[in-house]
Every structure is written in C-alpha cells, then in structure tokens.
Amino acid sequence: MELILTAVLAALAAGAITGGLIFYLRESLATKTRKASFEAAEQQIRRAQSRSREILLEAKEEALQAKTSSESELKRQRRELKRLQSRLDAREEKLDRRAGSIETKEAEIHSLSDSVENERKELAHLQSQEMERLEAISKLSVADARQLLMERAEEDIRFDLARRYQDVEAEVSGQADERAREIVAGAIQRLASDVVAEATINSIPLPNDEMKGRLIGREGRNIRAIEAATGVDLIIDDVPEAVTISCFDPIRRQVARIALEQLIRDGRIHPARVEETVGKARREVDETIRKAGQQALFDANVRGLNSELIKLMGRLKYRYSYGENVLQHSVEVSILAALIAAEIGADVQLCKMAGFLHDIGKALTHEVEGPHAEIGADVVAKYNVGKDIQVPIREHHDREMTTVASFVVAAADAISAARPGARHDTVENYMQRLDALEEVARGFQGVERCFAIQAGREMRVMVSPEQIDDAQAAVLAKDIVERIEDTLAYPGQIKVVVIRESRAVQVAR
C-alpha cells in the first residue's frame, strides 16, 4: 500500500515537474517570439521614418525647383510686358504725332477746297459770260451750236465712210463675184448627176375592187391588223382599183407598200399572214437601207464612218424634200463641197465628210423633235465624229457661221438644191406656201407686218410696241410657231423672229 502510494506520489511529482518544464519552455519561446516581433516592427518603423524623411526632402527639393522656375518665368513675363508696354507707348506717341499732322493737313485741305470752290465759281461765271458773248455774236444758243456741230461732223463722217465703203465694196464685190462664179461654175461643171425623177409612192394599184373588201376583212380586222403592224393609215375610198397609204414616216410607208404588194399578189389576207408579211417587208427595207447607205458612201468617197451612221444615211433613200431625194442630195453636196474646198484651199476631206452628213438629221425628224441640223449634229456627236464636222452640220442653215467648212457646206447645199430639175416645185406652189406662212402670222393681234424670207425658212414679224411688250413678244413667237406646226405642211424648219421696235419722233417747226 505504501509502495503504491509512493509510486503515485512519485508519478505526480514527475508530472508536476514535467508540466512546469513545459510551461517554462512555452513561456521562454513566447518571450523570444514577441521580442523578435518587436524588433521587426521597430525595424519597419525605422525604415518608414527614414523613407518618409527622404520623400519629404525630395518634395521640398521639387517645390524649391518649381518655385525657382515660376519665379524665373514670372520675371521673363514681366520683362516681356515691359517691352510691349514700351512699344505701345512709342506707337501711341507716334499716332498722336500723326493725328496732329492729319489735323493740320485737313485744315490745309479745307482751306484749299474753299479756294478751289471759289475759283470754280469764278470760272463758271467767266464761262457763262463767254457763252453769252458767243451766243450774241453767233446768234445761236449753246444747244443749237452743239447740234449744228454734231450734224456737220456726222454728215462729214458719213460722207467719208460712205465713199470709202462704196469704193471698197465695188472693188471687193467685183473680185469676189468673179472668183465665186469661177468656183461655182467649175464645181457644177465637174459634177454630172441625173435629174431626180422618182417621187414618193402613196397609191397601190389593185387587180379589182373585190380586193378592197379582202383588205378590209370581216368587221375590218384585216385593215386594223395592217395599220397596227405597219403604223400607217390605209385610205380605201371610191377611187377604183387603188388604195392609198398615208404616213409621215417614209420608212413605214415603204414597209407598208411592199407588204401590201406581197399580200395582194399572194391573195391570202388575214391577221397572222399580215404580221408575217410585214416582218419580211421590214427586213427587206432594212437590207435596202443598209445597201443604199453603203453605196452612197462609195459614191461620195467618204471613209471611216460608223456602221450605224451608214444605216441612218441609208434611211434617207426614202426621204424627199420638194421632190428631191435627200440621199442623192447628200452625195451631191459632199462632192460639191469637196470641189469648192479644193478651189479655195480649205480642208477637202473635212468639207466632204460634213457635206455628206449635213442632212443626216432628216433621217430622225419623224422620231426626234427639233431642227434637222441640230438633230444631225447631236447624232454624229453620239458616234464620236469630230467637232470640226459637227459645227458645219449644225450651222449649214444659220445666218451666222463660224468656220470655213460651214460656209462651204451651206454653199454646196444651195447649189445642189437650186440646180435645174433638182426639186419638183412650181413658182405658184412656192408663192402659195409663203402666202400661207404670212397669213398665219397676220392672224395674231398686234401684228403689223410680216415677211417670209430665206426661201420660207424664216419669218420676220413686226409688232406694235403699244400693244405687245417684250414678254408678250416671246409668247407671240411661241404661239406663231405652234400655229404653223398645227396648220401647215412644210419641209425642214421655220425660224420665227418677232421684232418690237419703239421710235421717238419729233418734228422741228
């Protein structure tokens, strides 16, 4: 029992000793750890304090540098301001001196102005006295004397100018007429062409009157089909064994003529057959047009034309102007223009080409509105023909021309149209057209007189200035043109010129 107790006590004592040792070791370790922590913290604090002192020193240095820089900049600006102030002061002083000088000069100018005005009044007074003396001596007023001098001067000048103009005109006219006769006569003699005898066909003969009924068809279906396919009007009247084709477009009229002749020969007339026949006729006419254009190109000896322009020229085979075939006329103008150009030393190829194409616009006058000269110039421009050729085409009917080629083409055009047999027209018909043209213009209020000139290509209308003002004159010209287009049939184009003239007349008694 005592042994057990002793052992227990010994164990307890050993445990107490062990626990105390452990406690002591833990306290010792904790003390060392705290001490190390304190030392590390103190070290960090010392480093932070050292860094803060460094930053403070750097900040002070930077602040000092900034202060130094600012002070130097401020000093520089102060010096600049002082310099500018001194310049301003100098300018102000200079301006003050100038202002004083200007005031002095103004005073001098006012003084001179007053003296000049006084001298002017005195001069005017002297002139008045002189004029009065002159009027008393000459017994004429100033206005009368001035008018008399002007009239005498004008009379002398007009006499001298008229005499010189007459002398020069007589000399130049004689030379020009002689040379022009030589050129034109030579050109006409060198051109030998057949007289135009072909006329536009408007009537188709029929084998019998029964064919009229077949052309009309049941309830008019055949004639409607023909008119719709060809674009022409068929006139079937009381004329025995004949039918008339009516259309402004010569190409359509030719297609209709060929198609009708084929239908009449075949005898089978119905809408389907009409369309087939018209198609064949149109292809035949197109081929004829192409060949005619190519042949005309060879006849005129013109090269380098676009194929489309050749086709357009071929269309002129079916176009007539006063009975003259326009395609043959174009070939003649081309040849004549080349001959005249060779005589006067102009560009032969240019005049030949322009003469050949001068009426190409007539191939499209039924499709495009406007004068054929303008249409033709626009067409050749579309196919890249040179401007030197476009200008003669555009100007060959103008009163004012800008190039030598324009004059040559216009002259060749007039020669071709005026040669014997070229145009099937009588003097009576020509005069009737001119009278009808003038009658249209006389039908408008305010028209005093009117004249058809330039072979009916131009109308001069004189209006009363009391009834027609400038704005109304423009409207009147437009109205006359519209009336002419609606009521008259004419070739080419007609230029209407409205003239409004105001006169001031006084009679000296």
Summary of the structure (lengths in Angstrom):
residues: 509
radius of gyration: 55.3
end to end distance: 188.9
largest distance: 191.4
contacts: 1375
relative contact order: 0.04
helix: 73%
strand: 7%
